[in-house]
Amino acid sequence: MDNFLRCDTVVGLAGRLFDGAVDPGRRELVEMHLLVCPPCLDHLRKLDGVRAALSTLPGRPAPARLLGILSGPAV
């Protein structure tokens, strides 16, 4: 397994991350990437906001938070 993920990999994993379908080792690599890549962190925060907004529609369950880092202070 690589010890660092590229931006396109992190973005490509977004849906699976939100669904909790990424193994813990890969998830840890995403979290490490987000600590050093403000553009990816911003992108996933925006997706998280969209998912939260969609959950307010009737019949939609509230989504789980993607990663603890997303709810932290803006970078």
C-alpha positions in Angstrom: 0.0 0.0 0.0 1.3 3.5 -0.8 2.1 5.7 2.1 0.5 8.7 0.5 -2.6 9.1 -1.7 -2.9 11.4 -4.7 -5.7 14.0 -4.8 -7.5 12.2 -7.6 -7.6 9.0 -5.4 -9.0 10.9 -2.4 -11.7 12.5 -4.5 -12.5 9.2 -6.2 -13.0 7.6 -2.8 -15.3 10.3 -1.5 -18.6 8.4 -2.0 -17.2 5.2 -0.5 -15.8 7.2 2.4 -19.2 8.7 3.2 -20.8 5.3 3.0 -18.1 3.8 5.4 -17.0 1.4 2.7 -13.3 2.1 2.9 -11.0 -0.2 4.9 -9.4 1.4 8.0 -5.9 1.4 6.5 -7.0 3.3 3.4 -9.2 5.6 5.5 -6.1 6.5 7.6 -4.2 7.4 4.5 -7.1 9.7 3.4 -7.0 11.4 6.8 -3.2 11.9 6.5 -3.7 13.3 3.0 -6.4 15.7 4.3 -4.0 17.0 6.9 -1.6 18.3 4.3 -3.9 19.1 1.4 -6.3 22.0 2.0 -7.9 21.7 -1.5 -9.0 18.1 -0.9 -10.2 18.9 2.6 -12.2 21.8 1.3 -13.7 19.6 -1.5 -14.7 16.9 1.0 -16.2 19.5 3.4 -18.3 20.8 0.6 -19.5 17.3 -0.3 -20.3 16.7 3.3 -22.3 19.9 3.4 -24.3 18.9 0.3 -25.0 15.5 1.8 -26.2 17.2 5.0 -28.4 19.5 3.1 -29.9 16.6 1.1 -30.6 14.8 4.3 -33.1 17.5 5.2 -35.3 16.4 2.3 -38.3 14.3 3.4 -37.6 10.6 3.6 -33.8 11.1 3.7 -31.8 9.7 6.6 -29.1 12.0 8.1 -25.7 11.1 6.7 -22.9 10.1 9.0 -20.0 12.5 9.2 -17.3 11.5 6.8 -14.2 12.0 9.0 -13.7 13.8 12.3 -11.3 16.1 10.5 -14.1 17.5 8.3 -15.9 18.9 11.3 -12.8 20.7 12.6 -11.9 24.3 12.0 -11.5 25.5 8.4 -8.0 25.4 7.1 
